[in-house]
Structures are given as structure tokens and as C-alpha cells.
């Protein structure tokens, strides 16, 4: 510390520091696009329902981290790793003091610290790679045509796209696939088609693949819901869909982020091929109530 005394504070949300919080989150938004999509509306930081929903780590008057924790237990620490010993101590104090954590997501190092601070193992944990592709990157070259129709999807296509969404959730999302809920699935699909960028691919009047965003931040959008029916994989459909999504994001100069399971080699290969690079390890942990 070069002989300097480090002063650490943990400060609940206050309008006086909202500009500082917004600036901190904007500066590295690609690390937590899912969080900025929740906290900002029309470019402005929303005041939380409770002041304690947003805890700010301040070190010598500089913001070193933001921890978002709702009354429902959704927890997203926006903290860069590696951190100082002082920041680690502050984070441990924050995590051990939170009354409720049901879903914890963020940089894997921070998730590790949160779990150890609470002395409670999650019921489930999934480890990913967080990948990013800045808006300044050129759009990848046109993939060879595959014979499918590709077009923007909207709410009117929800019923036709439902089988793909169902298979996607069972294969990629649900921790307990046997508890699949068709009503929740359709509701989520309609919301996505209403509020996000989605492209669909159709062959012989059957929808065979889809790709789009699942979170719209400030200068970055998060890709999600990329899925191709098993019998149509390996034919370049996902790449052609992703190309359309990236072209659409380029219109508003938005970068793209995504997280992909570390075990999903084909997807990682695809994303690297179209310009995504690895940003950080990313984890989601679920705790029993």
C-alpha cells in the first residue's frame, strides 16, 4: 500500500452518489450487461426500491465495486478481479451480511468469495465463459447460404417458435428439466419477442433455429437464446443468425456480450470465429431458500 492508509466504506444507495455509480457501471458495462439492463431506463440509473438494494464499495473516495441485491435474493456483484485486500474484506462483510441470496451471478472469483463468505454451498452452480465483441469490430463475412429463410421474429410468431424455446429451456436453461412449465415458457418467449432482437430460421415451413438478445444495456446488448434443432446443427445456421443479430446491433453501435458453458466447445468455437473474445470466467449459483 506504499505506506498509505486505505479507507474503505460500504455505502447504501443515495442520490448523491448515483452519478458515480452510473459512471462505474457504464465504464465496464460489458462485464455486467445483464445488470445495467435492470438498473437503467432511457440512459438513467433508476433509484432502487430499497437503499440497501445497491451497496457501493468506496476506497479512498473512488468506487471499487457495486453489489446489487434485491429482496427476492437476486444478487449481482459488479466488481473487478483481482481486487485489493481491503476490497476483499469489504466484499466478505457485504456477502456475510446479506439476508437473502437465491440467485448469485457474476465473475467467478467474486461468486467464489460470496459462497465462502456465507459458509453455504449452492444447490446448483454453472460455470461459463463471459465473451464480448465490441461495436467497433467489423461484421463477419457472409456465411455460405444454407437454404433457410432468415427473418426478424415478433410476438405473432410465438406459437410457431414455442417448440424451439421449449427444447432450448430443457436443454440449456432448466436445472430440473422435469419441472418444465409450458405457461412460463410461453410467457417468457412472448416477452422476449416484444422487447428484444430475435431472428429465426425456417426450412420447409419449419422453424429450425433462433438467436437474439436477452438483455439490452446502454452500449452493450447480451446475446441469449441461441438454439438450433439437433438435426440441423453443424450446417452454419447459428452463424448466419448471429450475423443478422450483430448487423442489427451495429445499427445502434451496440457491442455484444454473452456467456457460454465452458463445456460447449462448438459454441465457443463459433463465437470466436465471428469476433468474440473471452472476457472473464462467469458463474451463476442457485441457493435453496
Buried (B, 14 or more C-beta within 10 A) or exposed (E): EEEEEEEBEBBEBEEEBBEBBBEBBBEEBBBBBBBBBBBBEEEEBEBBEEEBBBBBBBBEEEBBBBBBBBEEBBBBBBBBBEBEEBBBEBBBBBBEEBEEBBBBBBBBBBBBBBBEBBEEEBEEBBBBBBBBBBBEBEEBEEBEEBEBEBEBBEBEBBEBBBEBBBBBBEEBBBEEEEEEEEEEBBEBBBEBBEBBBBBBBBBEEEBBBBBBBBBBBBBBBBBBBBBBBEEBBEBBBBBBBBBBBBEBBBEEEBBBBBBBEBEBEEBBEBBEEBBBEBBBBBBBBBBEE
